[in-house]
Amino acid sequence: MKKRLSLFAFCAAALLSGASAASADDQTIQTVLSMSGINNSNVRAAFKTTDAFDAVHSCSPGSSSGCTASNGYSSPPKNVGNILCLPSNLAYAISSSCQSLLSSGANQDCKGNPISNFCAGSASVAASCAWRTNNNKNTTTWNWNLSYANGVVNVDCSNSNYQGYTP
């Protein structure tokens, strides 16, 4: 009984002294969708980790020019699949730098993208392999930048705080 009271007293004193509690979410992973010259609420950006019970985290811009989906995770690094869903009737072109990023690891023995079937009937743009976040608490971001010109949606992508595809 004394040990429980001592522990309780210690915890209460720590809370009263302003000591901050440890955060359960060590790293934030997000996908950011930005659109210019296109207004289509059927465009979606999403990601999912290879964690057994993780859900798909997605966003759709609605009538705005962009959106962000995010989730916090403990114990980085994480293997993440990112995907962009486009209506099947939209013509699109992927920039060479984005295609290079998406194709990284495609000819290697890599972990497949755990979200590759998410778009269900829509056109999809996705990395062939899952990407691994860095082992730090910095926010990890996959950016999708869409612009519309001459009847074609131009797709560009980039990322930050990823260490590369997951072999």
C-alpha positions in Angstrom: 0.0 0.0 0.0 2.8 2.4 0.9 4.4 1.8 -2.6 1.2 2.7 -4.3 0.8 5.9 -2.3 4.4 6.9 -3.0 3.9 6.3 -6.7 0.7 8.3 -6.6 2.3 11.1 -4.7 5.2 11.2 -7.1 2.9 11.3 -10.2 0.7 14.0 -8.6 3.8 16.1 -7.7 5.1 15.8 -11.3 1.8 16.9 -12.7 1.6 19.8 -10.4 5.1 20.9 -11.1 4.3 21.3 -14.8 6.4 18.4 -16.0 5.2 17.4 -19.4 4.0 14.0 -20.1 5.6 12.0 -22.9 3.7 12.1 -26.2 2.1 8.9 -27.4 2.7 10.0 -31.0 6.4 10.3 -31.8 6.1 11.0 -35.5 3.4 12.5 -37.7 3.0 11.1 -41.2 1.0 13.1 -43.7 0.0 13.3 -47.4 -0.6 16.8 -48.8 -2.7 17.4 -52.0 -2.4 20.8 -53.7 -4.4 21.6 -56.9 -4.1 24.5 -59.3 -6.6 25.1 -62.1 -8.5 22.0 -61.3 -11.6 21.6 -59.1 -12.6 18.0 -58.7 -13.9 16.6 -55.4 -13.3 13.1 -56.7 -9.5 13.4 -56.4 -8.2 11.7 -53.3 -4.8 11.4 -51.7 -4.1 8.7 -49.1 -1.5 6.8 -47.2 -1.2 3.7 -45.0 1.6 2.1 -43.0 2.4 -1.6 -43.0 1.4 -1.7 -39.3 -1.0 -4.6 -38.8 -4.0 -2.5 -37.6 -3.4 0.8 -39.3 -6.3 2.2 -41.3 -6.1 4.2 -44.6 -5.7 7.9 -44.0 -7.1 9.9 -46.9 -8.4 13.3 -47.9 -10.4 14.8 -50.7 -10.3 18.6 -51.4 -14.0 19.0 -51.9 -14.4 22.5 -53.4 -11.1 23.8 -52.0 -7.7 23.7 -53.7 -6.1 21.1 -51.4 -6.2 18.9 -48.3 -4.0 17.1 -45.9 -4.4 13.7 -44.3 -2.3 12.9 -41.2 -1.8 10.6 -38.4 0.6 10.2 -35.4 2.7 7.1 -34.8 4.9 6.0 -32.0 8.2 4.2 -32.6 9.4 5.4 -36.0 10.5 4.5 -38.6 7.4 3.3 -40.5 6.9 1.7 -43.9 4.3 3.8 -45.8 2.4 3.4 -49.0 1.2 6.6 -50.7 -1.4 6.9 -53.4 -3.3 9.5 -55.5 -6.7 8.6 -56.9 -8.0 10.4 -60.0 -11.3 10.0 -61.7 -10.9 7.5 -64.6 -12.1 10.1 -67.2 -9.3 12.6 -66.4 -6.3 12.5 -68.7 -3.1 12.9 -66.7 0.7 13.1 -67.1 3.3 12.4 -64.5 6.4 14.6 -64.3 9.7 12.8 -64.9 10.9 13.6 -61.3 7.7 12.3 -59.8 7.8 9.1 -62.0 11.4 8.6 -60.9 10.3 8.8 -57.2 7.4 6.5 -57.8 9.5 3.9 -59.7 12.3 3.9 -57.1 12.9 0.3 -56.1 10.5 -1.1 -58.7 13.1 -3.5 -60.1 14.3 -4.5 -56.6 12.9 -7.0 -54.0 11.0 -4.4 -52.1 7.9 -4.3 -49.8 4.9 -3.7 -52.0 2.8 -0.6 -51.6 0.2 -1.6 -48.9 -2.4 0.7 -50.4 -2.1 -0.1 -54.1 -5.7 -1.3 -54.3 -7.3 1.7 -52.5 -8.6 3.6 -55.5 -11.1 0.9 -56.6 -12.2 1.8 -60.1 -10.5 5.2 -60.2 -7.1 5.8 -61.9 -4.3 5.6 -59.4 -0.7 7.0 -59.1 1.3 5.2 -56.5 4.9 4.3 -55.6 5.7 0.7 -56.5 7.2 0.1 -53.1 6.5 1.3 -49.6 8.7 4.1 -48.5 10.4 4.1 -45.0 10.3 7.2 -42.8 13.4 8.4 -41.0 14.0 7.3 -37.4 13.2 10.7 -35.9 10.2 12.7 -34.7 10.1 15.1 -37.7 6.9 15.2 -39.7 7.1 12.9 -42.8 5.3 14.3 -45.8 4.4 13.0 -49.3 3.3 15.9 -51.5 1.0 15.6 -54.5 0.9 18.8 -56.7 -1.7 18.8 -59.5 -2.1 21.5 -62.2 -4.4 21.6 -65.1 -3.4 22.7 -68.6 -4.6 21.9 -72.1 -7.1 19.2 -71.0 -4.4 17.3 -69.0 -3.9 17.1 -65.2 -0.1 17.4 -64.6 0.9 15.3 -61.6 4.1 16.1 -59.6 5.2 14.6 -56.3 7.9 15.0 -53.7 8.5 13.8 -50.2 10.4 14.8 -47.1 11.8 12.9 -44.1 11.7 9.6 -45.9 14.9 7.6 -46.2 13.9 5.8 -49.4 11.9 2.7 -50.5 11.8 -0.3 -48.2 13.9 -3.2 -49.4 
